[in-house]
């Protein structure tokens, strides 16, 4: 089967999966719990047919002047997806720590600073060798690289703390993190293998698209299947995570205010009175003896 036909067929299948996933997601009102994920799905459902139509049109000689339109549209969607992914990671992180209000508030602050540091590091490592509009892909790849690292770290955090946070692998939040983790790993694998084995570009493209379809299948399964009811957590007082939650809650408060009232008399005056009382008692003791 020719590569172009295979990739075209897989692209059509990908759009169909995006559309079905968006329908299931909105039909079950899951966008109320994860609004950023709902916006991410809406962006892809709307933009993908537009991008496919522009890609096909600009490849025709009569519509070759549409390439700038396709270029700006594609990278605008790409950057918007990267920005939405940061918000999606924050939503999943909030849901995972929703049972621990103190840890959630403190953790979200730390998480945002970690995201900001990741973006700064990724953008600072760019060469910016391109000039003009060609710098847009460099910035977009830098943002996506930083968010991919955040996604993998989030998935690792959930896998290591499922028992402590009383989460289940059937929770939608874990499914969202799993799908994005697969996509991020797919991006890093493709980038490393393409640089080493340039002759295997065609098989790698098919593998990459297959992993994207698999990630969409994971999200469809998690969105369609019923979630387990998350029960209220009863933690013993001597639990480690309970103490961490109390410490994190205390860090968010300024503490109690202590009012200091001035003394009625001078300090030395009080000392003199005490000395006089002691001398008086000693004198009385000698006279009685």
Helices and strands as residue ranges (DSSP letters): H 3-27, G 30-32, H 35-58, G 61-66, H 67-96, H 101-124, G 132-134, H 135-160, H 172-196, G 198-200, H 201-224, H 240-251, H 267-288
